Amino acid sequence: MAQGSTTQGSTTHGSTIGAVAPTVARRSGAAFSEMLKDSALFALVTLGLSIPVVAYRTDLGQGTGLELTGRWGVVAGLCLAVFVLRLGQRLLLGEVARRREVHRLATVDAAPVVARAGRVLGPLTLFVALTLPLLAALASGGLSEGRYWIDLGILILTYVMLGWGLNIVVGLAGLLDLGYVAFYAVGAYSYALLSTVFGLSFWICLPLAGLFAAAFGVLLGFPVLRLRGDYLAIVTLAFGEIIRLVLINWVDFSGGAAGLSSIPRASFFGIPFTAGEGGFAQTFGLTFSPMHRIVFLYYLILALALITNLVTLRMRRLPLGRAWEALREDEIACRSLGIDTTMTKLTAFALGAMFAGFAGSFFAVRQGFVSPESFNFLESAIILAIVVLGGMGSQIGVAIAAIVMVGAPELLRNLTFLKAVFGEGFDPNEYRLLLFGLAMVCMMVWRPRGLISERTPSVRLGGRPA
Amino acid sequence: MTLATGITRLATVQDEPPAAIPGGPADPILVVDHLTMRFGGLTAVGDLSFKVGRGDITALIGPNGAGKTTVFNCITGFYKPTEGMIRLAQEGGETYLLERLPGHDVNRLARVARTFQNIRLFPQMTVLENLLVAMHKPLMRASGFSLAGILGLPGYRRAQAEAIEKAAAWIARIGLTHRADEPAGDLPYGDQRRLEIARAMCTDPVLLCLDEPAAGLNPRESADLNTLLRMIRDEYGTSVLLIEHDMSVVMQISDRIVVLDYGIKIADGTPDEIRNDTRVIAAYLGVDDEEVAAVEAEVGLAGAPA
């Protein structure tokens, strides 16, 4: 950072008319030595960091002690690599900055391009989502062989739905909710308990689970929604943990850490997916296949996710949705315009929670088993990361982020050919969090406001909704 | 809901006679009665009483730190005053005690709208959306608290079309039609000021409170502002209460001026009276050393530490 100002300083000093060429040479020379210095500093920091971590390897020795093996060669290699990389980066960045300076007026703004891409991506993603079971079957040569892809689709769609639900709270209303998974848990346990204890069917439990989750949203919202920003985040985080700990410790109610199992499976509007008499296959004259249920679950979560999306898109164009966005922008101005901020926040919170409840009850019916471990903070963090990476308030952005965040680890698992390169013990899945962090850093550098940060107006003067 | 109605009823006083404050307009829309606001040991506003005439433009002026914005915040429900009453009388005869209403009800029920000293638009939302948010109350009712709206019933669509029409009229009036679909935060400063006034007007107020509407405007924009404010008074019959430092605005358009200094009212009258008031001149410009004693005696500060 300091370097930028030095270069500029030398520019102003040297730019006298008639001595342009030597000046440029002098300037680039000074800049280059400065870059060398900068890269050396980076290498030095690497050295400092790698001494405690890399320089010695501890092995179990013959006796009880540890043996230290020096690895100074590796340290030197690391430092050199960092030095070279930094130097290359600086040279490249300098070149890019220079070109950008030259073409500043000619450059096309990237934002509309991204927005247009989003408009094309939306229908495309929807088409793929609608035909995924077919595509999977065609690609892998049979419905059963395509099961992996359909399962992955279900997983991704669950997160898309959760992301869209949380998007109402975080993206539209601007309330940072770190305990969203609590409502997911409420939905899952609602279905698990209602169906095992009272024997209610999935189709009755689904709306009930949504209602319960919304009720919990209101319950939490009433006391805490006067808080803002960081404080709200802390309280919601605590709420998420409380729900999880209650589920673990209240053994009589929730089965404790062991969870609840043998939850009834979903039926096709009352027709069970069984092989025997009166089953789905027989009723529709098909040969029985366990895949029928999987495909049904896939379309079920797709429908639920699309409903979430539809409601959100609709809400954005309604006064309540606009009030949410206004609330995110300026709460005080909202109050001066006669908007009841507490009620408005509460509706956003309750609606977001309701969709988490739906998703939760779907989770329970799909797994047939729920335990508190499925609802830890990491889940909340992933859902929030999906919303933030996708671009707060952008529906298609959230969908893409969910595909990347949930799909990428699966992709990693399949990169078995890397074993040929790095040796048999290499498991690409172990580098998941590393890549995840790298992706985050890249996002913060290039698209700090999320994949799709363009906000489409909810209404245009022609009356044509955007 | 029941709680809210209870509060409303509490705050609605039907049969109390207007406060006996001598002088001022005959038919006040707003009566500020012995208003005191203390922050800890600091008395920002001390025993202030004044009236805002119906259909008037009333200016609240005073040197920096005189407590003008504090008065505004008390009137618009952002502060709860330590003492005193703020009574708003609507034309229909309903009276509201503003200091008892919860913040948002000052606008929703009593129909007092305000703008802010540092502009508070919704910067990422478009000009049109900003105005639609201001019509939250009628639109919310038309959308059946979102239920009818989500189903796309025709009643809501009609209401929305009307709201857009009204917003478009305001956008045209402040000359922003060509930028109606742009984010409000991208507008130049002067446009943002006018948009904020238009947004406040979209809530159908009976009293419009403007906090330094001319701050940061150039002379031509100030003149436009004068025209806009006169139009608001004459065409809509909205009473206007404004804080302003720009005397070219204050003196030209005000029907009445209230002058504050150190939280105390030092003058109240027509622009001509204010212009020649020695206490106002003393507060704004100070006085020569040899005249200090004389002026202090005149304003009743005799014996106060110099």
Interface residues (C-beta under 8 A of the other chain):
Chain A: V311 R314 M315 L318 P319 L320 G321 R322 A323 E325 A326 E329 D330 I332 A333 C334 R335 S336 L337 G338 I339 D340 T341 T347 R455 P457 S458 V459 R460 L461 G463
Chain B: T76 G77 F78 G103 H104 D105 V106 N107 R108 A113 R114 F116 R120 L121 F122 P123 Q124 M125 T126 L128 E129 L132 V133 A134 M135 H136 K137 L139 M140 S143 F145 S146 G149 I150 G152 Y156 Q160 A161 I164 A168 I171 T177 A180 D181 P183 R199 A200 T203
